[in-house]
Amino acid sequence: MPLLLLAILFSLVALVCAAFLIVHAFRRSVGTGVMVLLIPCYVLFYAFSQFEHRRKGLIVAGFMSCTVLAAVFLGLSVHAVTAATAHVPPPGF
């Protein structure tokens, strides 16, 4: 269960960082904002090439790392829950 809480925590941090990117993209233009919102790979291109913020490094690094960590911890927690709820009969039955 602690892995699921870590996944939620990292997801929230990634969501906050993504909000900075999306708001900046919509302030630039509606088309850019829609592309950042709807095209998953474009958000990475936008973050590295067009995103301008005085804390750009922290926001982009937080978005990238927290997204990966959230996915890893979510996968580990699902695996742990699946293993705990699987009823495997002992050998010999």
N, C-alpha and C positions, 0 to 999 in steps of 0.2 A: 504493500500500500504506500510506503514512502516514495517509491519510484513514480507512482501516479501523481503524487503531490509535486514532485520535482518537475514532471512533465507539464503539469498545469502552470507552475511558476515560470518555467522557461517559455511556455506559450504566451503567457501574459506579457513578459518582457519583449518577446518578438512582436507581439501585437502593438505594443506602445511604439516600438521602433518603426514598424510598418506604417503606423498612423502618421508619423513625421514625414515619411516618404510620400504617402498618398496625399496629404494636405499640401505639401510642397508641389507635387505634380499638378494638382488641380489649380493651384494658384498660378502656375505657369500657363496652362491652358486646359480646357475641358477635355480635348482629345488626348493629351498626354496623360491626364488623370485617369481617363477611362482605360487607356492602354496599360497603365501601371496597375490598375485595379483588376483587370480581366486577363491579362497575358502574363503568366507566371514568370517566364524568362525575361520579359521586358523590365520587370522591377529590378533585376540584377543589373541590366544594362543601364537603366536610369540611375540607379544608386551610385554606380561607379563613374558615369560619364557626365550626367547633367545635374545631379543633386548638389546644391550649394548650401552649406550650413556651417557655422563655425565649429560645430561638434560632429562634422561629417564622419570622421573616423570612428568615433564611439558609436554613433547611430548605426552605421553600416556594419561594423563588427558585431554589435549587439544583435542586429537583425539576423545576420548570417549564422553566428555561433548559437544563438538561442533557438533558432529554427532547427538546426541540426541536433542540438541537445534535446529539445522537446521530442523530436521524432525518435531518437534513440531511447530515451526513457519511457516513452509511450510503448514502443515495441517491446522493451524489456518487461514492463509491467503487464502487458497483455500476455506475454509468454509465461510470466510467473503465475498469473491468475489461471491460465489454461492448464498449467502443470499442476496447480493445487487442486483444481476441480476435476481433473481426469481421474476416473476410477479404474485403475488397471488392476485386474485380478492377480493375485500372487501366482507364481509359476506352479504348475502341477494340477491346476483345475481345469 
